[in-house]
Amino acid sequence: MLILKAIEENKISLNQSLDKFFPEIENLKKITIGNLLNHRSGIHDFTNEKSYSSYNTEFKSEKQMIEIIAKGKSDFEPNIKVEYSNSNYIVLSYILEKIYKKSHATILDSKIIKPLGLKNTYFGGKIQIQNSESYSYHFINKWDKGTETDLSILMGAGAILSNSTDLNTFIEQLFNGKIISQKSLSVMTTMSDFNGMGMLEFQNFEEKSYGHNGAIDDFQSILSYFPKEKLSVALTSNGLIYPINNVLSCALSCYFNKPFAMPIFNYVELKPEVLDLYLGQYTSKLIPIKITITKKGNKLLGQVMGQPAFPLEAAAINVFKFEQVGLVLEFDADKKEMILKQG
């Protein structure tokens, strides 16, 4: 919205390339502002690097972040496909600061927060519990506090704090033309591979909605607007075991009077010698991943190479679930095989 607002104010254009702003970035003369907005830039997403977890809790300046992004090079030539990259929106944040000569927090406050009267939305910093902010949490046998990413790193890719009430107000006012024009809104909602300019298209039953989802540390959120029904839905969480999309699906099923199968959380306790039958590393010719199954206490853990381990709950003697991502693993100990089901 801030970029499109700047375009309306003739400070920038969708077809403008990056060479005026960041000569360090590969393909800078080919990448446009529009390519950043709709994730067709090809700029590598720095959050996908293993090194990200070694510095994500530390303050980073613009110079440091641009060096990190530039080092990642390009994954593909601009404008040939859509691939989500947080790097795009961090670069856009710095462009906004350059053209307005103000901090991102100040721009956000003056262009969106104050005009819409949002009471619980602002550019974030260190989590302040006394200000009704919350830490995020994950669950492996017990709830543990998640990491706290320094929001200087994320900028416009995720440094904004809000709540569900303000999010509903925000997206309703966006579609009512209170901040940007209907022409700019149509730019946002023009889709390519279900991806617009800072906007995603969701299909819910027979109805389309527009919005975005997000995840930082163990926080998760979804914001969606149904133009036909004039319905807005916001869901925020600081800790989940059950998938956030399934929670949203339940709520929307109620609203649209559609059937919904309520989840069953009746797990079984298995003896250690049974769990031992399933330990090991599983590979497949169909998908290029390796999944390692280990045991901790009386629980199985699964781990995909390069990712954190996740807990598995026994739904039957040989069937295990990881509800957060809708994952089911079914083991055949005699054949030393595992069937993976997801979605």
N, C-alpha and C positions, 0 to 999 in steps of 0.2 A: 504493500500500500504506500509506503514512504517513497519508494522509487517511482511509482506511477504518479504520486503527488508532485514529485520533483519534475517529472515530464510535463505535467499540466502547467507547471510554473516556468517552463522553458529553460530549465537548468541543465537538462540532459535529454537524450533521446534513446529509444530502444535500439536503434541501429548503430549507436556510437560504439567504437571499439575501445579496448583497454589501454592502447598505447599511450594515451594522454595521462593515465593514472599509474600503471604498474608495469614498467618495462622489464621487470624481472620474470614475469609470468610467460611461459611458453605459449606460442600461438596468439600472442596478445593482439596482433593486428587482425586476426580472424575472429576472435571472440568478441561478441557484442554484449551490451547490457541485457538485451532480450535473451541471449543464450544463457546468461547467468540465472535469469529469473525462471526459465523453464527447464533448467538442468540439461541443456544441450551443449554446454561449453567444452566438455571433455576434461576439465580440470579434475585431477585426482582428489578423492575425499581423504583428507589427512587423518580422519578419525578411524579409518580402516587399517592404519599402520599399527604394528605391535608397539612401536615406540610411543604411541599416543598415551598409553596408560602410565608411562614413566614421567610425564610432565603435566597431565591434565588437571592436577590440583594446584598448579603454580600459576602466578600472574604472568601473562605474556603481553608485550607491547605490539603495536601495529607492525613495526619493523620485524620483530621476531616471528609473528604469525605469517607475514607475507613471505619471509624466508622459508618457513616450513612448507607453505603451500606451493611456492615456486620449486622447491626441491622435489616435490612429488611429480612434477612434469604433467603431461597430458595422457589420459587413458585412450583417447580416440580423437579424431579430427572433429572440430566444432560442427554442430548442427546435423550430424548424421544419425544420432539416436538420443534417447532420453536415458540418463543415468543419474540418480540422486547423489548430490555431493554437497555436504555442509560447507565446503570451501567456497562454493559459489556465493552463499549468503553472507559469509564473512567478508569477502571481497566487496560485495555490495554495500555492506555497513561502512566500510572505510571510504568508499566512493561518496556516500551520503555525507560523511564528516568533512570530506574535502570540498564538496560543492556548497555546503551550508556554512562551513568554517565553525562548526559547533560539534559538541560531543553527541554520540548516538543517543544517549539518555535524554539530553536536552531536546533533540529533534523529535524523538518519540513523544515526549511530554507535551510539546507545543503543537504538534501536528495531529496527534491521535487521542492521547489520554485526556487532556483538558477539554478539547472540543466535545468529546463523547461523555464527559463526566464520569470516567471510570475511577472508582474509589479504591480498588485493590489491584491495580496494575501498574507496574513500574519496571525500569531496568534494574536487574538484580545485582547483588553482591554476595558477601559472606552470609550464610543463613543465620537469621536472627529469630530464635524461638520466641523471644519476648514480644516480637511484632506479629505473632500469629503465623509465622512461617513454619515449615516443617522440613525435617530431614527425610531422605528416602530410605527404604528398607527392602531387603530381600530375604527369602526364606529357604534355608537348607537345614531341616530338623528344628530350627528355631529362627526367630526374626533377628537379623543383624543389620546394623546401619550401613547404608551404601556409601560409596565414595562421594566426595563433594567436588564436582568440577568447578574450577575457577571460571567465572562467567566472562572474564576478560578474553578468554579464548573463543567463546561461542558468539559473542556479539549478536547480530541479527539472526544467526542460525539457532538461537535458543537461550538468550540471556534475559528474556522477559518473564517476570513473575506475574501470575494472575490467579483468578479463581473462576469457578464455573459460572457464577452470576455475571461477572464482567465479560467473560468470553461470549455468553449469549447476547449481551448488549452490543458488544463489538461487532459480531457477525450480522446481527439484525440491522444495525446502522450502516454497515458496509453495503448490504443489499438494498437499503433504502436511499443510497446515494448521499449520505451525510458527510462523507470525507472525500471520496473521489467520485468522478462523474460516472454515469451509466456507461459511457463509451469506454472509460478505463476499466470498469467492472467487466465489460464484455471481453476486454483483453485478458483479464485475469482468468475468466471462465472458458476461454477458447482452448479446447483440449487437443493434445497430441499424445497418444498412448496414455490416456486418462490423466495427463499432467498438463496443467495450465501455467500461468505466471503466478507462482506462490500459492497455487490452489490445486487440489486434487478432486477428481470426480469419483463419487462412490455410487454403486448400484445397490439399493435396498429394496428387495421385492421388485415391484414394477416401477418404483420411483427413483429418480436421480437426486443426489444431494451433492453439495460442494463444501469443501472444507480442507482440513489437514489433521494429521496425527503427529505425535512426537514422543520421543523418549530420550531422557538424559539421566545418567546414573540409573537409579531404580524408579525414577518418576516416569509416568506415562500419561498421555492425554489424547483426547479426540475432540474435535470441534466440527460440526456439520450443520448445513442449512438446506432445507427443502423449500425451494422457491414456490412451488405449486401450493404447498400447505402453509407456507409462511411459518414453518416450524424450525426452531434452532435447538440443537442438542449439544451439550458440553459435558465431558466426563474427564475428571482429573484424578490421579491416584499417586500416592507416595509409597505404595507397596501392594503387590498383587501376587496371588497364587493362581487364580483363575484368569484366563485371557481377557483382556480389556475389550476386545472385539466381541467376545461372547456376551459380556455384560451389556454392551451397547445393543447387540442383536436381541437380547431379551427385552430391553426397554422398547425398542422399535417394534418388536413383534406385538407387544401390548398395545402400542399406539395404533398400528395398522391392522389390528385384529387378525394376526397371523399365528399359526401354531408354533410353539417353542418347546423343545424337550428340555426339561429342567435337569441339571447335572446331578450325578450321583457320586458322592464322595465316600462311599463305604469301601475302604481299603482293607486288605488282609495282612496279617503278620506272618512272615515266613521264617523258617529256621535258617540259621547261617549256612548249613550244608546244602540247602536248596538254592540259596543265592549263589553259592560257589559254582554251581553248574553253569551259570551264565556269564562268568567272568571271562574277559579276553578282549581282543580287538577284532572288530567286524568291518569288512570292506565289501564293496559292490562294484561290479562292472557297469552298472546302470548310472550311478552318480559318483562323482569323483571326491568322496569323503571317506574318512576312517573314523569310526566311533569306538571309543574304548569304554568298556564296562568294568567298573571297579566296585569295591564294597567298603563302606564305612559304618561300623557297628552293625545294625540289622537293616541297613538301607543299601540299595544299589545306587551308584552314581554313573551317569553317562557323560562323555566328553568328546566333542568334535575337535579335531586337531586345531590348535590355535585359539580355542575359545574356552571360557570357564566351564567347570563341571556343573551339572544340573542334577537335582535329586529325582529319583524315580519311585513312584508309589505303586505297590502291588495291587492290581485290580483282580488278579487271579493267580494261580500258582505259577503261571508262565507269562502273564501279561502285565506290563508295567506302563504307567502313564506319567507324562510331564504336562500337567494341565495348562501351564502358562502359555505354551505355544501349540497346544492341541496335538501333542506327540504321543503315539502309542507304539510300544515295542513288544513284539510277541516272539518268544524264544522257543526253539526246538533244540533241547540239550543233546538229544541223540545224534542229530545231524550237525550239531555245532553251527546252527543257523539262526538268524534273527530277521523277522519281517518288520520293516519300519513303515508306519502309517502316520501321515500328517495332513490335517485339513480334510 
